[in-house]
């Protein structure tokens, strides 16, 4: 038995479960394609912008970050902590580079 985590989002993850186990699966290719297009557009954008998107993070990757690295990017206060942001940016640059949406390198 399986179901989408978000019924109205064809790119959401699938939850598969039986009596004793569950498994989460997600095809993240649409997210990678979006990130690549965003990086390409970023290379032509003016450098003087004050805001830039850094990455797109599919739900399955957020779960992976939580289980492997202890980063709960969905925690209410996560983005308010500069240390968390540095860790997240470094992690994107080292482990999930295909999800970056800009050509900015983490510090």
Residue, then its C-alpha position, 0 to 999 in steps of 0.5 A: x500500500x502506498x500514498x503521496x505525502x501531498x495529493x495535489x503535488x505530483x512531485x511529493x514523496x510516496x509513503x509505502x507501508x506494510x504491517x511492520x515497516x514503511x519506506x519513503x520514496x521520491x523522484x527528485x529529478x524535477x527539483x534537480x531540473x529546476x535548480x539547474x535552470x535557476x543556476x543557468x538564469x543566475x549566471x546571466x543576472x545582475x550581481x548587485x541583487x540583495x536576495x538570491x535563492x540558494x537551493x530547492x530542498x525536496x521533502x525527502x532530502x529534508x528527511x535525509x538531512x534530519x536523519x543523517x546530519x541532525x539538521x531539522x530545516x523545518x523547525x520553526x527557529x531553524x532559519x533564525x540561527x546563523x550557525x544553522x544556515x552556515x551548516x545548511x549551506x555547507x551541506x548543500x555545497x558538499x552533499x546536495x550540489x545538484x539542488x543549488x539554485x544559484x552560483x553562490x558558494x557557501x562561506 
